Amino acid sequence: MRGYAASKDQLLKRLARVEGQVRGISRMVDDERYCIEIVTQVNAARAALDKIALGIVDDHVRHCLRQPTDSDERADELMEAVGRMLSR
């Protein structure tokens, strides 16, 4: 079982909110809204996704890395995932 299983409903609600934000951004583009307003909303959606990702990483650390088997491999995997998050 994945570490986020206990918070799956909350995670799905947050993702649905971000999905709504992205649809809103599409409407803004379609309506030819002011560029800075669009960029502001893109940054808000990105921040929301970052917060979701950080929560998933937190759950991973608290659940998956506590298991003693393959802990070095799991730690390497985690650091690679965090590196990808930070590299954009």
N, C-alpha and C positions, 0 to 999 in steps of 0.2 A: 504494500500500500504506500502511496506517495505521502510525503509529509504534509501536503496542503489539504489532504482529504477532509480534515475536521473543519476547514474554513472554505470548502469548495463553493458553497452557496454565496458567501460574501465575495469571493473571488469572481464568480460569474456575474454578480451584480455590478461590481466595479468595472469589469470588462464591458458590460452592456452600456454603462455610462460613457466609457471612452468611445465605444462604437457610435453612440449618439452624438458625441462631440465631433467625431470625424464626419458624420453625415451633415452636421451643422456647418462644418467648414466647406464641404462640397456645395451646400446651398449658398454660402457666402461667395464662393467663387462664381457660381452660376449667376448670382445677383450682382456680380461685379462690385463687391464691397471694397472699401479702402484697403490697400495692401497691408498696411501696418495692423489693422484689425485682424486680418486673416493670419498673419504671422504670429500675433499674440495668441490666437486660438490654437494654432499649431503647437506653439510652445506649451500651452496649457495641457493639450492632449499628450504631448511627449512627457511632461512632468507626471501626469497621471499614470502613464504606462511605466515610467521609471519607479514610481511608488509601488505599483503592483509587482514589478520584477523584484524589487528589494524585499517585499514581503515574502515572495516565493523563495528567494535566497535565504531569508531568515528561517523560514520553515525547514528548508533543506538542512541548514546548519544544525538546527535544534532536533531534527528527527533522523535524517539519513546519516549524518556524520557521527552520531553517537554509537552506531553499530561498529564494533571493533574490526570486522572483516573488511578488507580492502580499503581501509581508511586513507592510506596514501593516495590510492587511485581516485577516490572520491574527492579528496582535498585538491588534487591536481585538476580534476574535472570542474570543481567549483571555481578555482582561480581562473581557469580558461573562460568560463562563463562570465565571471565578473570583469575580466579583461575585455571581453567583447562588449559588455555593457558600457564600459568607460571609454572605448576607443572611437566612439562616434563623435 
